[in-house]
Amino acid sequence: MSLPEMDPARFDGARHVTQELSQERCWELLCSQDTGRFGFNYKNRVMILPVSYLVHGRAIYFRTSAAGTIGDAVPRLSSSFEIDGTRPDRSEGWSVLVSGPSSHVEEPALLTYLWGQVMEEPWAGGPRNDFIRIHAAVVTGRHVHLA
């Protein structure tokens, strides 16, 4: 994502401003990345793991192993997915958070579609043949920059 140009002279003594991102902008940013973080509760711990993903419709999809930590923990009524981008040289960045239930993808037509998409390989090694879907019940985003 390219961030808007700002006057470098404004860095000294300026305050950070937080702006809420529109739903449309959040989805644009989600579609622009290929790696995010999947968050969920597992055995009384909060787990946050990097995943390679794709967006289809208004849902997030990624591959995992049925026998792994994520595969074992899903389905979940509550899970989160986050992406972000920063520009430390300009003291600014953005973040998008998707929250909602997650489940294994079982629909044959959807699986055929997902397997046909170009997608980064999963971060973890070994076979990752199960797709997980995060239903986007709530999507929020913020852009933080200097005033």
C-alpha positions, 0 to 999 in steps of 0.5 A, spaced: 500 500 500 502 506 498 501 511 503 499 519 502 505 524 502 506 528 508 510 534 509 517 531 512 517 538 516 511 536 520 515 530 524 517 534 530 512 535 535 507 533 531 501 528 534 499 522 531 492 522 529 488 515 528 483 515 522 477 509 522 478 506 515 472 504 511 469 497 510 471 498 502 478 500 504 479 495 509 477 490 503 482 493 498 487 492 503 485 485 505 486 483 498 492 487 497 496 482 502 498 475 502 500 474 509 496 475 515 495 473 522 490 468 525 488 469 532 484 464 536 484 461 543 487 454 544 487 450 550 487 456 554 492 460 550 491 465 545 495 463 539 496 468 533 500 464 527 502 467 521 498 464 515 498 465 507 491 467 505 486 469 500 480 473 500 474 470 496 467 474 497 467 477 504 471 471 507 478 469 508 481 463 506 488 459 508 491 452 508 493 448 514 493 441 516 487 437 519 492 435 525 495 441 526 494 446 532 489 450 527 486 444 524 485 441 531 482 448 534 477 450 528 471 450 528 471 456 533 465 461 534 470 467 535 477 468 531 480 474 528 485 475 523 489 481 522 494 485 517 498 491 517 503 495 514 507 501 517 512 506 514 517 508 520 520 513 516 514 517 516 511 514 523 505 512 520 501 505 519 495 502 518 491 495 521 485 491 519 482 486 523 477 481 521 473 478 527 468 472 526 467 464 526 472 460 523 470 453 520 473 448 515 471 448 508 467 442 506 463 444 500 466 441 493 465 447 489 468 452 493 474 447 494 475 446 487 475 454 486 480 455 492 485 450 489 485 453 483 487 460 485 494 462 486 496 463 493 503 463 497 505 456 500 503 456 507 508 458 512 508 451 516 512 445 513 508 439 511 502 437 508 497 443 508 491 440 505 485 443 509 482 450 507 480 454 513 474 460 512 474 466 517 467 469 516 468 476 516 462 478 521 466 484 523 471 488 519 475 494 522 481 498 520 485 504 522 490 509 519 495 512 524 499 518 522 502 524 524 497 530 524 
